[in-house]
Amino acid sequence: MQNIRLVVTDLDGTLLGPDASISEEAVQTVAELAKCKIRFTFITGRPYYAVERFARQLMITAPIITCNGAVLCDGEKVLYRRSFPLANLENLVRAAVPNGFTVLMFQRDTEYSFSETQWTRKRKEAGRTMPIREIRTINWAVEMADKLNIITEPGSAKFDSLKGFLDKIRDFYSITVYGDKGCEIVAKDVNKAVALQDLCKLLEIRENEVLAIGDNENDNEMLAMAGVGAAVNNAVPSTKRFADYLCTLPFTEGAVEAIRVIALRDEHYMGKRGD
């Protein structure tokens, strides 16, 4: 088994439970990694401001990969930002917004919405700042962004209605589609695997010394690249095919399982759980 020196984990659907929380068991497990001098960090589609509280909870000291690999942050300091031009996205956004989709744009440390939806209202009620930008105020020819999200909403058109628009821009961007739930768009050739390679160089850690944990298609490349790729039990089938280790447990418990079995080599862990 590889000697693991770095553990990276996705958040939503992986380290976070269904209630978007991190268990005390996970906190203790990450603390044990630190005692063993194994670095730990997040690799997530979320922007930094949406993961900062979790980073504090786990006392993360390593840089964090955000926006599906587009932004690498060391605390609030941005180490790099791989932005993309909006020029080819205008027609997609103009088709999505009137049809009830939530469209989010992360741009220079601010996440904007193009309309108020059920999704944005819930986030605002939870304390998230999310200013609205009207489509007509965007200078599509010159403005840049780090990530664009399209999220389906109850009562919105089916996501398939946007397929033709996505097909026309695939040569210009990296697009991850989440079934009928929506998609995320970042710069061409940007993904979690590329960002993880950069992080390994920064930390002077070899790729085969990494345990990467995920649950969805935007994790596939990094699971294949890492020394050990682990998929939590609730992962989508396509992601499980990229994993070296399939967790028997879902969400946070699955991430803890992978860390204890692979990185900490806790031979008694599964027995202690009664599995």
N, C-alpha and C positions, 0 to 999 in steps of 0.2 A: 504494500500500500504506500502511496506517495506521502512524503513528508509535507504536510500542509503548513504554510506560513501566512496565508491570507485567506479569509473567508469573505465572500461577497454574496449578498442576498437581495433579491427583489423584495419589495414591500407588499403592495396590494395583491392579495391572493396567496402570499408566501409567508413573510415574517408577521404580517398583520393578520389577526383573526378576523372572522366575519363581522365583528363589531368595530373593526379598524383600531384595535388595541394590541399592545405587546404584553404578553404574559410575564409574570414575575419569574417563572421558570426560564423564559428566554433571557431576561435581564441577568439572571444568575449564570446562565450558560455563557453569555458574552463576557461576563466578568472572569470566568474561568479561562476563556481564550486569552484574555489580557495577561493573566498570571502565567500562562504558558508561552508568552511572547508571540502569540499568533494575532496578526492584525485583523481587524473586522471593519466592514463598512457596508453601505447600501449601494445598490445599483438599480435605479428606479426611473420610471417615466415621469414621476412627479418633479416639479421645480423645487429648488432648495427651501423656499419658505414653507412649503408643505411637508417637509421632512425634518425641519430643524428641531421640533419638540421631541421627535423620536431619537434624534442624534444626542440630545441632551440626556434623555432618559437612559440611554445605553452608554453614555460617556464616550462617544466615538471620537477618536483622535486622527484617524486616517481621512484623506480626502474622500468626498462623496460624489458618485457619478449620478447626475440628474438628467432629466429630459431625454431619456432613452439613449444617453451617450453624447448628447449635444453639448452639455455643460459639465465641467469638472470643478467642484468647489472644495476649498480648504476652509472650512467655516464659512463665513460670509465672503471671503476672498475668492474671486473667480480665477482659476488657473488657466482655463481656456474656454472659449465659446465658439461653437461651430454653427453659425447662423446660415440661413438660406434666404434667397430673394422671394418676395411674395408674388412676383410678376405673373407666374403661371397658375396662381391659385384663385384669382378673382372670380372666375366663372363657377368654380366649385363652391366657394363661400356664398355667392349670390344665389345658388341653387339650394343650398342647405338651410340657410337662415329662415327664409319665408316658409319653408316646409316643416318647421317645428324642431329642427335639430339644435342641440346646444353646440355652438362653435366657439372654442377657446383658442386664444393666441398668446403664447408666452414670448414676451419681447422686452429685452433689457431689464430683467428682474421684476417685471410686472406681468401678471396674467390678466388678460382682457377677455371679456365676452362680447359677442356681437349682438346679443339680445338677452332679455331676462327670461329665464325658463325655470321650470321646477327644479332642475339641477342647481342653477346658480342661486335661487332663493334659499335652498337648503344650506348651501355653503355659506351664504351671507349670514343666515341665522346662527350658524356655528362660529361666526366671527371672522370668516375669511373675507378679505378685501378683494373685490373683483370688479373694477370699473368697466363700463360699457363703452365700446367704440362703435360708432355708426359706420356702416360700410362706406358711405360717401366721403368719410374723413380720411380714408386710407389712400396714401399715395402708392398705388400698386407697383408703379414702375421703379421706385427707388427704395421702399422700405424693406427691412429684413426682420426675421423672427427666428426664434430658437426651436419652437415646436408649435404645431397646430393640431388641435384635437377636435374630432367630430363625435358627438355622443347622441345616441338615439334617445328619444323621449316618448312617454305615453302620448299617443295622438299624433306623433310625427309620421311623415312618410316612411315607408320601409327603406332600410339602408341600401337595398339593391337599387333604389332609384338613383343613387349617386355613382353606381359602378362605372357608367360611361365616362363621367368626369374624372374619376380616379384613373381609369385606363389611359387617358390622354396625358397624364402628368407623371406616369411611372418612370419615365426616362430622366426626370428632373429631381426626384425626391426619393427618400426611403419611406415606404408606407407599410405600416403594420395594421392589418384588419383584424378586428376581434369579432368574428362571426357576424351576427346581425346587430351587435351592440355599438359599433362605431369603428373609428380608426385613429391612428396617430401618424403624423407626418413630420419628418425631420430632414435635414440636409442629405443629399445623395451620399451613399457610402458611409453614413453615420449609423452606428448601432452600438449595443452594449459591449459586444466583443471587441470592437475597435477601441472603445474607451477603456476597457479593461486591460488591453495590451499597453496603452499609454500609462495607466495607473501602475502596472507591474514595473515598467521601466522607471517610473518616478520613485517607487519604493524599493527598487533593486531586488525584485522578487521574480523568479522564473514562472512562466505560465503553468508549468506542470506542478507548481507548488500552491496552486489555487483551488479552493473548493467554491464552486458557484452554485447557487440554489435559486430555482425559479418555478414558474407555474404556467407561463403563457408564451405565445409565439415570439414575442419580442425578446424572450430569453434564450431562444434556440441556439443562436450563434455562440453566445457566451458559454452555454453548457457544453457545446462541442469543443470549444477552444480550451476550457479550463482543464487542469489536471484531473479533477473529478467534477462532473456535472451531476447535480442531484435535482430531481423533480419531486415536489411535495405530492401527496396522494390525490389532491384535488386538481392537479395539473391537467391541461387539455391533452388529448391523446398524442397530438403531433409533437408536443414538447417532451412527453415521456420517451418518445423514440430517440431523442437526442441525449438522454440522461444515461450516465453510468450507474447511478444508484437511484432506485425508486423507493421513496419513503412509504412506509406503511401507514403513516399518519398524515392528516391534512394541515394546511395553514401553519400557524405558529408552531404547533406540536411537531409537524413534519420538518420544519426548519431546525428545531432543536434536535430532533432525531438525527438528521444528517450531520449536524455539527458534532454531536456527541459520539456518533459511531465512526465518522470519517476523520474529523480534525482532532478530537480529543481522545479517540480510540478507547472509549469507555466500554469495556467488554461486558460490564454488568448492567448497562443502561436498559437494554430491552427486557432483561430479566426483571429488573426493578419495576418496570411498567406492567409486568404480568403478561407480556406478549409472547 
